[in-house]
Amino acid sequence: MSVDRPLAPARRYERSEGEQRSRQQETRQLEARIAAILRTGVVAAAVLLTVALPWIVGQDRSHRAERLSVGEALRLLPHLDPRALAAVGVIILVATPILQLLMSAFLFWRKRDRLYLGLSLTVCVIIAAGALLTGGGH
């Protein structure tokens, strides 16, 4: 004679309360870092552009018309060339949301949120493809 035993309910992996708090604290720290990156990037770019633009306007036209590559801007930066300051300000302004997007993707990866991780990485790929296909704007 066989006795049918009821099947035990399937156990899901459940996190303890301490693990959940730890995860939430990590998430809050990452979100705070993302906010700090955005704030720092915008403030740094604003300061550089606020200093550089009036200085550039005050220069003679022949000096203003010269274009700078990123490498040239970085080489002229120690000499406090106003065009280099403005170029670095613009670079920081463009790089800030990209860095924020990468940090967000990391956060979504940590949370195991596949949808938003995929969306974040898709936007990164689109930005990279646009930069490569346009030659970085040159």
N, C-alpha and C positions, 0 to 999 in steps of 0.2 A: 504494500500500500504506500502510495506516495502522498506526501503532504505538500500542497502548494503553498509556498511562502509568498507573501506580497513582496513585490519589488521595492527595494529601498528607493526613496526619492533621489533623483540625480542631484549631486551636490555641485553647486557652482562655486567657483573660486570667489570667496568673499574676503574682502580686506578687513582687517581689524580696524577698530576706531582710530588707533594710533597711526596706522598706515595711511588711512584716509586723511587725517590731519596733516601728516607729513607731506603727502602729495599736494594737498591744498596750499600748504605753506610754500612748497617749491614753485607751484603755479603762480602764486602771488609775487614771489621774488622775480620770476622770469617776466611777468607782466610789468613789474616795477622797472626792470632793466630795459625793457622795450620802450617804456615811456621816457626813461632817462636818455636813451639813445636819440629819440626824436627831439626831445627838448634841447639836448646838447648840440645836436647837429644844426638845428634851426638857429639857435642863439649864436653859435660860432659863425655860421654863414652870414647871418645878419650883421654881426660885428665887422667881419671882413669886408663885406660889401658897403656898409655904412662908412667905413674909413676910406676904402679905395675909390668909390665912385666920385665923390667931390674932388679928390686928388687927380683923378684921370681927366675930369672936365677941365681942370686948371692947366693941364699940360697943353703944349702946342699940338696942332692937328697932325703933323707928320708923325709924331711919336705915338699918338693914339691909334692911328690907322694900322699899325703893325699887328699881325695876328700872332698869337702865341700857341704853341702846342703844349700839351700837359707837361712834357719833359722840360721845355723851356721855362714854363711857369714855375716849376719846382726848383729849377736852377737859379731863377731870379728872386725867389722868395727870400733867401737870406739877405739880399740887398734891399729888401723892402720896396721892390718895384710895385707901384700901385696896380698895374695890369696883372701881375702875378698874384697879388692879394685878391683881386676880384676873381681871377680864374680859379684859385683854390676855394674861394667862397662858393662859386657855382658848382665846383666838383663836390664839395661837401653837401650842398643843397640837393644835388642829384643822388648822391650815394646814400643819404640818410634814409629815404623810404625803402631803398633796396636792402639795406642792412636790417631795417625793421621787418621787412618781408621775410628775410632769412631767419631772423629770431622768432618770428611768428610760426614759421614752418617747424622750427625746432620745438616750440611749445606744443604745437599740434601733434608732433611725433611723440613727445613725452606723454601727452594725454591719450594717445592711441586714437586720435580723431582722423581717420583716413580721408574723409571727404575734404576737410579744410586743409589737411596736409597736401593732398593732391592739387587742390586749387592754388595753394600758395606756390607750390613747385611749378605748376603750369604757368603762372604769371612770371616766375623767375625765368623759365625757358623762353617765354615770349619776349621778355626784356632783353635777354641775351641774344636771341635771334635778331631782334631789331637792331641791336648795337653792332652785331657782326655784319648784317646785310647792308647797313648804311655806312659801314666803315667807321663807326664811332662818331658820325656826324661830319666827317671830312669828305 
